[in-house]
Amino acid sequence: MFVRQVSMAEGQRLQRITRTAKDPVKLRRAIVVLMSAQGQPAPDIAHLLKTSEDYVRDVIHAFNERGFTALDPKWSGGAPRRIDEQIRDWICVIARCDPRFLGRPFSCWSLAKLRDYLIDAGYVTAISVETVRRILHERGVSWQATKTWKASTDPDFTTKMRRILDLYDHPPADGRVICVDEFGPLNLQPRPGRAWRPQRQPVRLRATYTRDQGARHMIAALDLSTGRLHYRIRDRKRWREFLGFLKTLRRRWPGDKLYLIVDNFSPHKHPEVRAWCTANQVELVFLPTYASWLNWIEAEFAAVRYFALNGTDHRSHAEQDAAIGDYIRWRNQRARPKSGFAADSKIRHPDYPFKAA
């Protein structure tokens, strides 16, 4: 039994299917038809494709009757779902609830405990742990760590926040907006981190250590107009060190007024610091209390910690300081102006409450 006469256009179409078909069933059927059109008998085709002669004859017969539509598999819809959409929604709602509100004596669900509750409460008669996991995954409910958030108690939170956001969004034409903060303490200790390694061969760091060389502190400034970081590492972080750092910023940009975004650390508010700033065209713009996340430099500190310190075990401050400096120089070579701070955040809403958690 052979396939009917195949035209040149049909032969070219069959060849395209054998090259591009992603469905293995359609691919196999197209190969059967193409081989038959080339004069291969059904037994030889069955032998080459490791299938039965009846299958080959059925494919050829179907193609002779229906043409190319016979190559497409007709998948059935499968068994109907035993858990309807409403129950699936309820499973997600219950998973997000505190189990204690539902009479269970624990603070969080495990998949097994959630499964048992669904059966006990009559939502389903039977369900596996894997089905529960799959339903939650399909609806975007995932297992996450609980995080804390400290709301600001500053009575002027909204005013201060909007002032800082306005400086970020509309830098003054007469100066620069600089985010300043301290980073540290910089102890000498093994720091956990992550690295690409062969399976089951993690980097090992010493578990016991003594911090007998003291701690150092980094004072840094983020220039939003260029995206570059400027820093100094000092043994202490008193108002004297802070004022000395401000003087280096003043010398770096002698003609610009500096708008410094700073937190409420007491050295930042020292009378001598304030007096010097007033006399040298430096405006201190203080963050609301408990709102360090408004300082753009915090994101840069996270990167410094991740790429320069995590996974290291420096034995001297000189070695650690050099590692930080190498990373910051590498980063500054690729820096770009900063814009679009928290563009999609809820803090951009006009009615954002000053005690929002």
Long-range contacts (C-beta under 8 A, 24 or more apart in sequence): 1-42, 1-57, 1-60, 1-61, 2-36, 2-37, 2-39, 2-41, 2-60, 3-33, 3-36, 3-37, 3-60, 3-63, 3-64, 4-63, 4-64, 6-33, 6-37, 10-68, 11-37, 13-68, 17-71, 23-72, 23-73, 25-73, 26-71, 26-72, 26-73, 29-59, 29-63, 29-70, 29-71, 30-71, 32-56, 32-59, 32-60, 33-59, 33-60, 33-63, 33-71, 36-60, 83-124, 83-127, 83-131, 83-135, 87-123, 87-124, 88-135, 88-138, 88-139, 89-139, 90-123, 91-118, 91-123, 91-132, 91-135, 91-136, 92-135, 92-136, 92-139, 92-141, 94-118, 94-123, 95-136, 95-141, 96-141, 149-357, 150-290, 151-290, 151-355, 151-356, 151-357, 152-288, 152-289, 152-290, 152-291, 152-354, 152-355, 153-289, 153-290, 153-355, 154-288, 154-289, 154-290, 154-291, 154-354, 155-354, 156-288, 157-288, 157-289, 157-291, 157-354, 157-355, 158-352, 158-354, 160-286, 160-287, 160-288, 160-291, 161-288, 161-291, 161-294, 161-347, 161-352, 161-354, 163-285, 164-261, 164-285, 164-287, 164-294, 165-294, 165-341, 165-342, 165-347, 165-348, 167-259, 167-261, 167-285, 168-224, 168-296, 168-338, 168-339, 168-341, 169-341, 171-224, 171-225, 172-257, 172-259, 174-256, 174-257, 175-256, 175-257, 175-258, 175-259, 175-281, 176-223, 176-224, 176-225, 176-253, 176-256, 176-257, 176-258, 176-259, 177-224, 177-225, 177-259, 177-261, 178-221, 178-222, 178-223, 178-224, 178-249, 178-258, 178-259, 178-260, 178-261, 179-221, 179-222, 179-224, 179-260, 179-261, 179-295, 179-296, 179-297, 180-219, 180-220, 180-221, 180-222, 180-245, 180-246, 180-249, 180-260, 180-261, 180-262, 180-297, 181-219, 181-220, 181-262, 181-263, 181-292, 181-295, 181-297, 181-298, 181-301, 182-217, 182-218, 182-219, 182-220, 182-237, 182-265, 183-217, 183-218, 183-219, 183-220, 183-231, 183-301, 183-304, 184-215, 184-216, 184-217, 184-218, 184-237, 185-215, 185-216, 185-217, 186-215, 186-216, 186-217, 186-218, 186-233, 186-317, 186-320, 186-321, 186-324, 187-211, 187-215, 188-213, 188-314, 188-315, 188-316, 188-317, 188-320, 189-313, 190-312, 190-313, 191-309, 191-310, 191-311, 191-312, 191-313, 192-310, 192-311, 193-306, 193-309, 193-310, 193-311, 193-312, 194-310, 194-311, 195-311, 203-311, 205-311, 205-313, 206-313, 213-316, 213-317, 214-317, 216-317, 216-321, 217-241, 218-324, 219-245, 220-297, 220-300, 220-301, 221-245, 221-249, 221-260, 221-297, 222-296, 222-297, 222-300, 222-338, 224-296, 224-337, 224-338, 224-339, 225-337, 225-338, 226-335, 226-337, 227-335, 227-336, 227-337, 227-338, 228-332, 228-335, 229-297, 229-300, 229-328, 229-331, 229-332, 229-335, 231-324, 231-328, 233-321, 233-324, 237-267, 238-267, 239-266, 239-267, 239-268, 239-270, 239-272, 239-273, 241-267, 242-267, 242-268, 242-270, 242-273, 243-270, 243-272, 243-273, 243-276, 246-273, 246-276, 246-277, 246-282, 247-276, 249-282, 250-280, 250-282, 256-281, 257-281, 257-282, 257-283, 258-282, 258-283, 259-283, 259-285, 260-284, 260-285, 261-285, 261-287, 261-294, 261-295, 261-296, 261-297, 262-286, 262-287, 262-295, 263-287, 263-292, 263-295, 264-289, 288-354, 296-338, 296-341, 303-331, 304-328
